[in-house]
């Protein structure tokens, strides 16, 4: 993991917005099997340890406001809490 989008999600940024119009390195780092216009991603961490991230891909660009950012961060938090509780039950 380096300094491109995925590396930053794991090590330095809890939230990331990548657009086809932005950094080519970030765009390619987040690319799956198809083109996209924009991706919103948030880190998933359990007990201060990053275990992955959630990414929402869109076929068009739009303005990401504070409410959308908080929604995605909340979803990542819910996923992390579910994993944490599952680990406790094992």
Backbone as numpy.savetxt, mean C-alpha at the origin, in Angstrom:
# Nx Ny Nz CAx CAy CAz Cx Cy Cz
14.64 -5.53 -1.25 13.80 -4.36 -1.25 14.69 -3.12 -1.25
14.39 -2.24 -2.16 15.22 -1.06 -2.29 14.48 0.22 -2.01
14.77 1.20 -2.83 14.20 2.53 -2.62 12.99 2.79 -3.50
12.61 1.85 -4.33 11.41 2.01 -5.15 10.18 1.86 -4.25
9.01 1.89 -4.86 7.74 1.95 -4.13 7.60 0.87 -3.05
7.83 -0.38 -3.39 7.62 -1.46 -2.43 8.61 -1.36 -1.26
9.84 -1.05 -1.55 10.82 -0.86 -0.49 10.44 0.26 0.46
9.94 1.37 -0.09 9.52 2.48 0.77 8.31 2.09 1.61
7.39 1.32 1.04 6.23 0.86 1.83 6.68 -0.01 3.00
7.65 -0.85 2.77 8.13 -1.72 3.83 8.94 -1.00 4.89
9.70 0.02 4.49 10.68 0.60 5.42 10.47 2.05 5.82
9.87 2.89 4.97 9.85 4.31 5.32 8.49 4.99 5.23
7.59 4.50 4.40 6.29 5.17 4.22 5.16 4.21 4.52
4.18 4.68 5.29 3.03 3.82 5.57 1.96 3.93 4.49
2.02 4.97 3.67 1.02 5.23 2.64 1.73 5.69 1.37
1.26 5.23 0.22 1.92 5.57 -1.03 0.88 5.70 -2.14
1.06 6.71 -2.97 0.23 6.93 -4.14 1.14 6.91 -5.35
0.88 6.01 -6.30 1.70 5.90 -7.50 0.80 6.10 -8.71
1.26 6.92 -9.64 0.50 7.22 -10.85 1.34 6.92 -12.07
0.68 6.57 -13.14 1.36 6.33 -14.41 2.11 7.58 -14.87
1.61 8.74 -14.44 2.22 10.02 -14.82 3.41 10.38 -13.94
3.63 9.63 -12.87 4.70 9.93 -11.92 5.97 9.15 -12.22
6.65 8.75 -11.17 7.92 8.04 -11.27 7.76 6.72 -12.03
8.54 6.56 -13.09 8.49 5.33 -13.88 8.96 4.12 -13.06
9.97 4.34 -12.21 10.48 3.26 -11.36 9.40 2.78 -10.39
8.69 3.72 -9.76 7.61 3.34 -8.85 6.49 2.63 -9.59
6.14 3.15 -10.78 5.07 2.54 -11.57 5.42 1.08 -11.90
6.62 0.84 -12.37 7.03 -0.53 -12.72 7.13 -1.42 -11.48
7.55 -0.86 -10.36 7.67 -1.63 -9.12 6.31 -2.13 -8.64
5.27 -1.35 -8.85 3.92 -1.72 -8.39 3.11 -2.45 -9.46
3.65 -2.58 -10.65 2.91 -3.17 -11.77 2.72 -4.67 -11.58
1.53 -5.14 -11.91 1.23 -6.57 -11.91 1.26 -7.04 -13.36
0.22 -7.67 -13.83 0.19 -8.17 -15.21 -0.50 -7.23 -16.18
-0.98 -6.10 -15.70 -1.72 -5.18 -16.56 -1.33 -3.75 -16.23
-1.62 -2.86 -17.19 -1.38 -1.44 -16.97 -2.45 -0.87 -16.05
-2.10 0.16 -15.36 -3.03 0.85 -14.49 -2.72 2.34 -14.56
-3.61 3.16 -14.09 -3.37 4.60 -14.07 -2.88 5.06 -12.69
-3.39 4.42 -11.65 -3.05 4.86 -10.30 -3.21 3.70 -9.32
-2.35 3.67 -8.32 -2.48 2.69 -7.24 -2.30 3.42 -5.91
-3.12 3.05 -4.95 -3.02 3.56 -3.59 -2.60 2.37 -2.74
-1.55 2.52 -1.96 -1.05 1.40 -1.16 -0.79 1.83 0.27
-0.97 0.89 1.19 -0.72 1.16 2.61 -0.04 -0.06 3.22
0.88 0.20 4.11 1.63 -0.84 4.81 0.72 -1.60 5.78
0.94 -2.91 5.87 0.29 -3.74 6.88 1.39 -4.20 7.83
1.28 -3.79 9.09 2.30 -4.13 10.09 1.63 -4.71 11.32
2.22 -5.78 11.83 1.74 -6.43 13.04 2.85 -6.35 14.08
2.53 -5.77 15.22 3.51 -5.61 16.30 4.79 -4.92 15.81
4.62 -3.83 15.11 5.71 -3.02 14.56 6.56 -3.76 13.52
6.09 -4.87 12.99 6.81 -5.60 11.96 5.98 -5.59 10.68
6.54 -5.03 9.62 5.83 -5.00 8.34 5.74 -6.42 7.79
4.51 -6.81 7.43 4.31 -8.14 6.87 3.82 -8.09 5.42
3.51 -6.89 4.95 3.01 -6.74 3.58 2.36 -5.40 3.39
1.52 -5.32 2.36 0.80 -4.08 2.11 -0.49 -4.40 1.36
-1.41 -3.46 1.43 -2.65 -3.54 0.66 -2.52 -2.53 -0.47
-2.95 -2.92 -1.66 -2.87 -2.02 -2.82 -4.19 -2.03 -3.57
-4.66 -0.84 -3.89 -5.90 -0.67 -4.64 -5.55 -0.04 -5.99
-5.84 -0.74 -7.06 -5.49 -0.30 -8.41 -6.71 0.33 -9.09
-6.45 1.40 -9.86 -7.53 2.11 -10.55 -7.15 2.32 -12.01
-8.18 2.34 -12.86 -7.95 2.56 -14.28 -8.08 4.03 -14.68
-8.20 4.91 -13.69 -8.23 6.36 -13.93 -7.64 7.08 -12.73
-7.13 8.27 -12.96 -6.58 9.09 -11.88 -7.69 9.90 -11.24
-7.57 10.15 -9.97 -8.48 11.04 -9.26 -7.74 11.59 -8.06
-8.27 12.65 -7.49 -7.64 13.26 -6.33 -7.90 12.40 -5.09
-6.84 12.08 -4.39 -6.96 11.31 -3.15 -6.96 12.30 -2.00
-8.11 12.42 -1.36 -8.23 13.37 -0.25 -7.91 12.68 1.08
-7.97 13.44 2.14 -7.65 12.93 3.47 -8.56 11.77 3.87
-9.84 11.86 3.51 -10.78 10.80 3.86 -10.40 9.48 3.18
-10.02 9.53 1.91 -9.61 8.32 1.20 -8.34 7.75 1.81
-7.38 8.61 2.11 -6.14 8.16 2.73 -6.43 7.48 4.06
-7.26 8.07 4.89 -7.60 7.48 6.18 -8.36 6.16 6.01
-9.20 6.06 4.99 -9.92 4.82 4.72 -8.94 3.68 4.41
-8.00 3.94 3.52 -7.04 2.90 3.13 -6.15 2.52 4.31
-5.70 3.51 5.08 -4.90 3.22 6.27 -5.71 2.42 7.30
-6.99 2.71 7.42 -7.86 1.96 8.35 -8.01 0.52 7.89
-8.18 0.31 6.59 -8.28 -1.04 6.06 -7.00 -1.83 6.35
-5.86 -1.22 6.14 -4.59 -1.88 6.44 -4.50 -2.21 7.93
-4.97 -1.30 8.77 -4.98 -1.53 10.21 -5.89 -2.68 10.60
-7.06 -2.79 9.96 -7.98 -3.89 10.24 -7.38 -5.23 9.83
-6.73 -5.26 8.70 -6.06 -6.49 8.26 -4.99 -6.89 9.26
-4.18 -5.92 9.67 -3.11 -6.20 10.65 -3.69 -6.72 11.96
-4.75 -6.10 12.43 -5.36 -6.53 13.69 -5.94 -7.93 13.58
-6.53 -8.27 12.45 -7.06 -9.62 12.23 -5.94 -10.66 12.27
-4.82 -10.33 11.64 -3.68 -11.26 11.64 -3.10 -11.39 13.04
-3.00 -10.28 13.75 -2.48 -10.31 15.12 -3.35 -11.20 16.00
-4.67 -11.06 15.91 -5.59 -11.86 16.73 -5.52 -13.33 16.33
-5.40 -13.61 15.06 -5.27 -15.00 14.61 -4.01 -15.64 15.20
-2.92 -14.87 15.22 -1.67 -15.40 15.80 -1.83 -15.69 17.28
-2.59 -14.89 17.98 -2.81 -15.10 19.41 -3.59 -16.39 19.66
-4.47 -16.75 18.75 -5.29 -17.95 18.93 -4.55 -19.24 18.62
-3.40 -19.13 17.99 -2.65 -20.35 17.64 -1.85 -20.84 18.82
